[in-house]
Amino acid sequence: MSAQDTIPEVIQIPVADTSTPEVHSAHKATIYSLILPGLGQAYNKKYWKIPIIYAGFGALAYNFKINNDETKKFTEAYRYVINNDSTPTDNEYVLRYPNTSDLLRGRDFYRRRVELTVIFSTVWYLLNVIDAAVDAHFFDYDISDNLSLRFDPVFMMPTGRKDHYATGLRLSLTL
């Protein structure tokens, strides 16, 4: 018989968990969405929102690229016409818009669309953060079937006057 055989078995007694349950943090969801769009929605377990967020960013990125390319083409054609350049170019806007004012209008039009796309992208990013924060606030919200509206009589004594009482109705809404 070895020394290990003489050691008595240790009996493990289960201990009740006395720790408080983890509260869902709106601050964490906000920070996560600020770091990476959609991460706050994942923290809130709203996974279906993540493809919508990235589809919006994808559409905005595509819109930015298309409008930025058009701005560059109009700017290149404008410089070509202003400088009276005679070298061959593959920019079709040189022949299509021989007037420099048309080229400037086209450039300004597409530059404005690029700027609006940047603004919309910022708004989309902020909406992602706001959605994660609001959703996190409602994560632990108790939705019960007890929805009631009650009218109760109220008797009040106004301050400073002990001989007069006021009566009224109290409206109580239980959500």
C-alpha positions as CSV (number, residue, x, y, z in Angstrom):
1,M,0.0,0.0,0.0
2,S,1.4,3.4,-0.9
3,A,1.2,6.7,0.9
4,Q,-1.3,8.0,-1.6
5,D,-3.8,5.3,-0.8
6,T,-4.0,6.5,2.8
7,I,-5.0,10.1,2.0
8,P,-8.7,10.5,2.5
9,E,-10.8,11.8,-0.4
10,V,-11.8,15.5,-0.4
11,I,-15.5,16.0,-0.6
12,Q,-16.5,19.1,-2.5
13,I,-19.6,20.8,-1.3
14,P,-21.3,23.0,-3.9
15,V,-21.4,26.7,-2.8
16,A,-24.3,28.9,-3.7
17,D,-23.4,31.7,-6.0
18,T,-23.9,34.9,-4.0
19,S,-22.5,37.3,-6.6
20,T,-24.8,39.8,-8.1
21,P,-25.8,39.2,-11.7
22,E,-23.9,41.2,-14.3
23,V,-25.8,44.2,-15.4
24,H,-25.8,44.9,-19.1
25,S,-23.7,48.1,-19.6
26,A,-24.9,50.8,-22.0
27,H,-21.4,52.4,-21.6
28,K,-19.7,49.2,-22.9
29,A,-22.1,49.0,-25.9
30,T,-21.4,52.6,-26.8
31,I,-17.6,52.2,-26.6
32,Y,-17.8,49.0,-28.6
33,S,-19.8,50.7,-31.3
34,L,-17.4,53.6,-31.3
35,I,-14.4,51.3,-31.8
36,L,-16.0,49.1,-34.4
37,P,-19.4,49.7,-35.9
38,G,-21.7,46.8,-35.2
39,L,-19.7,45.6,-32.2
40,G,-22.1,47.2,-29.8
41,Q,-25.0,45.5,-31.5
42,A,-23.2,42.2,-31.1
43,Y,-22.7,43.0,-27.4
44,N,-26.5,43.7,-27.2
45,K,-27.1,40.3,-29.0
46,K,-28.9,42.1,-31.9
47,Y,-26.9,40.3,-34.6
48,W,-29.4,40.9,-37.3
49,K,-28.5,44.7,-37.3
50,I,-24.9,44.1,-38.2
51,P,-25.4,43.3,-41.9
52,I,-27.6,46.4,-42.2
53,I,-24.9,48.6,-40.7
54,Y,-22.3,47.3,-43.0
55,A,-24.6,47.4,-46.1
56,G,-25.1,51.1,-45.3
57,F,-21.4,51.7,-45.0
58,G,-20.8,49.7,-48.2
59,A,-23.4,51.8,-50.2
60,L,-21.9,55.0,-48.8
61,A,-18.3,53.9,-49.7
62,Y,-19.5,53.0,-53.3
63,N,-21.2,56.3,-53.6
64,F,-18.1,58.1,-52.4
65,K,-15.9,56.3,-54.9
66,I,-18.1,56.9,-57.9
67,N,-18.6,60.6,-57.1
68,N,-14.9,61.1,-56.3
69,D,-13.9,59.5,-59.6
70,E,-16.2,61.8,-61.5
71,T,-14.8,64.8,-59.6
72,K,-11.3,63.8,-60.7
73,K,-12.3,63.3,-64.3
74,F,-14.0,66.7,-64.4
75,T,-11.0,68.4,-62.8
76,E,-8.6,66.6,-65.2
77,A,-10.6,67.7,-68.2
78,Y,-10.8,71.3,-66.9
79,R,-7.1,71.5,-66.5
80,Y,-6.6,70.0,-69.9
81,V,-8.8,72.6,-71.6
82,I,-7.5,75.5,-69.6
83,N,-3.9,74.7,-70.4
84,N,-4.7,74.2,-74.1
85,D,-3.0,70.8,-73.9
86,S,-2.6,69.1,-77.3
87,T,-1.4,65.7,-76.1
88,P,-3.9,62.9,-76.6
89,T,-6.1,62.1,-73.6
90,D,-8.6,59.3,-72.9
91,N,-10.8,61.7,-70.9
92,E,-14.1,61.8,-72.7
93,Y,-15.2,65.0,-70.9
94,V,-12.7,67.1,-72.9
95,L,-14.8,66.5,-76.1
96,R,-18.2,66.3,-74.4
97,Y,-17.8,69.5,-72.5
98,P,-15.6,71.9,-74.4
99,N,-16.8,74.9,-72.3
100,T,-14.8,75.4,-69.1
101,S,-17.9,76.6,-67.2
102,D,-19.6,73.3,-67.9
103,L,-16.6,71.4,-66.6
104,L,-16.5,73.6,-63.5
105,R,-20.2,73.0,-62.9
106,G,-19.7,69.2,-63.3
107,R,-16.8,69.2,-60.9
108,D,-18.6,71.3,-58.3
109,F,-21.7,69.0,-58.6
110,Y,-19.8,65.8,-58.0
111,R,-17.6,67.4,-55.3
112,R,-20.8,68.4,-53.4
113,R,-22.0,64.8,-53.7
114,V,-18.7,63.6,-52.2
115,E,-19.0,66.0,-49.3
116,L,-22.6,65.0,-48.7
117,T,-21.5,61.3,-48.7
118,V,-19.0,62.1,-46.1
119,I,-21.6,63.8,-44.0
120,F,-24.1,60.9,-44.4
121,S,-21.3,58.5,-43.5
122,T,-20.7,60.4,-40.3
123,V,-24.4,60.4,-39.5
124,W,-24.7,56.7,-40.2
125,Y,-21.7,56.0,-37.9
126,L,-23.3,58.1,-35.1
127,L,-26.7,56.4,-35.6
128,N,-24.9,53.0,-35.2
129,V,-23.5,54.3,-31.8
130,I,-26.8,55.7,-30.7
131,D,-28.7,52.5,-31.6
132,A,-26.2,50.4,-29.6
133,A,-26.5,52.8,-26.6
134,V,-30.3,52.9,-26.6
135,D,-30.7,49.2,-27.2
136,A,-28.3,48.5,-24.3
137,H,-30.5,50.7,-22.0
138,F,-33.5,48.6,-22.8
139,F,-31.7,45.3,-22.7
140,D,-32.7,44.5,-19.1
141,Y,-36.1,46.3,-19.3
142,D,-38.8,44.1,-17.9
143,I,-41.7,43.7,-20.3
144,S,-44.6,42.2,-18.3
145,D,-48.2,41.8,-19.0
146,N,-49.2,44.0,-16.1
147,L,-50.2,47.2,-17.9
148,S,-52.8,49.1,-15.9
149,L,-54.3,52.6,-15.5
150,R,-55.9,53.5,-12.2
151,F,-57.8,56.5,-10.8
152,D,-57.6,56.8,-7.0
153,P,-59.2,59.4,-4.8
154,V,-56.7,61.7,-3.0
155,F,-57.1,63.8,0.2
156,M,-54.4,66.4,0.7
157,M,-53.7,69.0,3.3
158,P,-52.2,72.1,1.8
159,T,-49.0,73.3,3.5
160,G,-49.5,76.1,6.1
161,R,-53.3,75.6,6.4
162,K,-54.5,72.9,8.7
163,D,-58.2,73.6,8.5
164,H,-58.6,73.0,4.8
165,Y,-58.3,69.8,2.8
166,A,-58.1,69.3,-0.9
167,T,-59.6,66.4,-2.7
168,G,-58.8,65.1,-6.1
169,L,-58.0,62.2,-8.3
170,R,-54.6,60.5,-8.8
171,L,-53.8,58.9,-12.1
172,S,-51.5,55.8,-11.8
173,L,-50.1,54.1,-14.8
174,T,-48.3,50.8,-14.2
175,L,-46.0,49.6,-17.0
